[in-house]
Amino acid sequence: MAAKKILMICGDYCEDYETMVPFQALLAVGHTVHAVCPGKAAGDSIKTAIHDFEGAQTYSEKPGHNFTLNASFADIKAAGYDALVLPGGRGPEYLRNDAAVVAMVQHFFEAKKPVAAICHAAQLLAGAGVLKGRTCSAYPACRAEVELAGGSYADIPVDAAHTDGNLVSAPAWPAHPAWIAQFLVVLGTKITH
């Protein structure tokens, strides 16, 4: 397997686990991952939030770790990457309004490159207009965005993931094992024991 060059687009207050875990897991299996945020450069950090499920009608939110970006958003050319990772959390609600981010997301879908989206990342996919005719999982509160964008919402358990062609999606961080495993298949990554 040839190592892939993967772009991760983050925003302040992306979900901590949904940023850190795929970033580290993809590096661990030999891929190059560039984490970027609009208006920030390599070495800058973003704030993250920890979303937890503690019995309320929705998740709780606590401060997460500061996550250091390893590439500069201004230098990114989507065509130079093999795949895209979109963490959830609060970041997608403003990233979907950034024309440069939207154009990057559209590039990956138009080129049929692998895309991994989790939780609230569906808000960014909806804002980019790439869900029409697609099936996508997301945090349940984002079901309306998926459906209003012309997609079908994959109503799956919180620890499951769904693959629709080049798109691998999941409801939230408890799905990391399934989400990352399915993304590795779409990437063509082979792990042997």
N, C-alpha and C positions, 0 to 999 in steps of 0.2 A: 504494500500500500504506500502510495506517495503521500507525504504529509500535506495537509491542506492549510491554506491561509484563510483564517476565519476572522470576520469583523464582528465585534460586539458593540452595539450602540446603546449607551447608557444615558441616563439623565439623573440629576440630583434626586435623591430619594427613590432610586430603583430599589427593589426588594433585595436585602442583603444576601440571603442564601441563593436567590435566583441569579445573582451576579457572580458571587464568589465561586460557587460550586461548579457551574459549567465552565467558567474561566479556568479554574484549576484542573478539572477533569480533562478538558480538551488539551491543555498543555501536557498533562501526565501521559497521554497516549501519543504524544509526538507532534501534535498540530501547533501551528503558530496562531496565536490569538492576539489581535489588537483591540483593546478596549478604548473607546473614544466617547466624548461628550461634546455637543456643540458649545463653542466658545471657550473650550479648555484645551490645554496642550499636554503632551507627555510629561509626567511628573506631577501634574495637578491631581487633586483628589475630588471625588464626589462624596456626598453624604449618602448613606443607605439607611433603610428602615427595615426593621424586623416585623413581619406580619405573622401573627400567631392566631390560632384557633382555640379560644378559651371559653366557648359556650355562649357567646353573644350571637346576635343575628348576623354579624359580620366579623371580620378579623379585627384584632387589636393592633396598634402600631406603636413600636418603641424605637428609639434611636439605634441604628446599627453601627457597623464599623465605617471608617473612612476608607474608601477604595481608591487606590492610586491607579490612574490611567497610564497606559504604556505607549500611547500613540497620540498624535495631535489631530483633532478633527479636521482642521484646515488642510491637512496634507493627504487626507483619505480620498482615494479614487475607487469607487465600488467595483469597477471593472477589474481591478487587481486582486479581488478576493474570490475565493471558491464558495464561501458559505457565509450566512448571517445568523447571529444569535441576538434575540431581543428579550431581555429580562423584563419582568413585570414590576409591580409597585407603582409609585406615584409618577415616575418619570414619563411613561408613555402618554399621560394626559396632556403634557405640554410638548413632547417630542412630535406628536401628530400635527402640530401647528407649525413646525419648522420645515420650510420648503426643501432645504438641502437633505434633511433626514428622509422626508417623504420620497424624494427622487431616488435616494439610495435604496430604500425598501422596494420601490417599484422596479428598479434595475434587477434585483435578485429574483423577483417573480417573472419579469419579462424574459430573463435569461434562463429561467427554470433551474436556478441554483438552489441548493439546500437552505432552508430557513427553519430555525428553531425558535418558537415563540411560546412564552409561558405567562399564565395569569393575566394581568392587565395589559400585556403586550398586544392583545387583540384590539385595544383602542387605537394603537398605532397602525395596525394592519387595516382596520376599518377606515381610518383617516387617510391612508394611502390608496384606498380604493382597490385593494387586491383580494378581497374575500368573495366577490361575486362568483357563485357556483362552486365554492369551496366549502369543505367541512372543517371546522376549527373548534377546538376546545379553548376554554378560558376560565378565569374566575367567574363563578355563576352570575355575579352582578354585571358582567360584561356581555351577557347573552344578548341583550338588546342591541348593542353595537354590532355584534357579529351578524344578527338577523337583519338589522336595518341596512347593513352594508351589502346585503344580498347573499350572505353565507348561511350555511346550516350549522347550528350550534351542536357540537358533540357533547352530550350530557353524560359524562363518564365519572367514575369515582375520582376523588381528589388525589389518589395515588396512581392513576392511570394516565396514559398518553394516547394520542391519536395521530396517525400519519395519513395525509392526503397528498399523494404525489411527492412534491419536494417540501411540503410543509409538515413539520412535526410540532404539535401543540399539546399543552397540558394545562390543567386547572390551577395548579399552585405547586410550591416547593416540595410537598410530600411525594410528588410524582417524579422527582429527579431520577431515580433508578430507571424507570420506564422511559422517560423523556430523553435522557441522555443515551440510553441503549438504542432507542429507535433512531435518534439523530445520527449516531455512529453508523448504523446500517445505511441510512440515506447518503452519508458521506462516503461510504465504501470502506470504512475503517475495519480492519480485521485484527482481532485480538486473539492470540493463541495462548494456551496454558501448557 
